[in-house]
Amino acid sequence: MTQRKAKSPKRRTRSPKPPAAPVRSGSKQAQIIAMLRRAKGATIDEIAEALSWQPHTVRGAIAGAIKKKLGLAVIAAKENRGRVYRIAGSPE
C-alpha cells in the first residue's frame, strides 16, 4: 500500500487594503487633523471643546479614524497642559 499525502489547507490571499478616502475639507475629521498638525498639538479636552464632543469620542476618533483608517502616526507627549497629541512629522 502507498501512503497518501495529507492535504495542505488552502491559503486565502487577502486583497490589498484599498487606499483611504481623502478627508473632506471642513469636516470634523479634518478639524481634528488640523489641530493635531499644529506646532503646539492638541489635548483631548481642547479637541472635545472645539467639536462639542465627549472626551471618549475624541479618543475613539484618534484611535479609529486617524490612526487605523487613515494610517497617520499620532504621538503623545506629557506636557504642562496635559497629554498633548500630534501627528508625527508635523512642525514642532
C-alpha positions in Angstrom: 0.0 0.0 0.0 1.1 3.5 -0.7 0.8 6.3 1.7 -1.3 9.3 0.9 -0.1 12.8 1.4 -2.1 14.9 3.8 -3.8 17.8 2.0 -2.5 21.1 2.9 -5.1 23.7 3.9 -5.9 26.2 1.2 -4.4 29.5 1.8 -6.6 32.5 1.3 -4.8 35.5 0.0 -6.0 38.9 1.2 -6.6 41.5 -1.3 -4.6 44.7 -0.7 -6.3 47.2 1.5 -8.0 49.9 -0.6 -6.5 53.4 -0.1 -8.2 55.6 2.5 -10.7 58.0 1.0 -9.5 61.6 1.2 -10.7 63.6 4.1 -13.3 66.2 3.1 -12.3 69.8 4.0 -14.3 71.3 6.7 -15.4 68.0 8.2 -14.9 67.3 11.9 -12.3 64.7 11.0 -10.4 67.4 9.0 -10.7 69.7 12.0 -9.1 67.1 14.3 -6.3 66.5 11.8 -5.7 70.3 11.6 -5.5 70.6 15.3 -3.1 67.7 15.6 -0.8 69.1 12.9 -0.4 72.4 14.7 3.0 73.1 16.2 1.6 73.0 19.7 -0.5 69.9 19.0 -3.8 69.5 20.9 -5.1 67.9 24.1 -8.2 65.7 24.2 -10.1 68.4 26.1 -9.2 71.1 23.5 -10.5 68.9 20.7 -13.6 67.9 22.7 -14.4 71.6 23.4 -13.8 72.7 19.8 -16.1 70.0 18.3 -18.6 69.8 21.2 -17.8 66.1 21.6 -17.2 64.0 24.7 -13.6 63.1 25.5 -14.2 59.3 24.8 -15.5 60.2 21.3 -12.3 62.2 20.6 -10.1 59.3 21.8 -12.1 56.9 19.6 -11.8 59.1 16.6 -8.0 59.4 17.1 -7.5 55.7 17.5 -10.0 54.5 14.9 -10.3 57.1 12.1 -7.0 58.9 12.3 -4.6 56.0 13.3 -6.2 52.9 11.8 -8.2 54.0 8.8 -6.0 56.9 7.6 -2.8 55.4 8.8 -1.4 58.6 10.3 1.1 58.2 13.1 -0.2 60.1 16.2 2.3 60.6 19.0 1.5 61.7 22.6 3.7 63.6 25.0 3.2 64.7 28.6 3.5 68.5 28.9 2.4 71.1 31.5 -1.1 71.4 30.0 -1.6 67.6 30.0 -1.1 64.9 27.4 -0.6 66.6 24.0 -1.2 64.7 20.8 0.5 65.5 17.5 0.7 63.9 14.1 4.3 62.6 13.6 6.3 64.7 11.1 4.3 67.9 11.8 6.1 71.1 12.7 7.1 71.2 16.3 
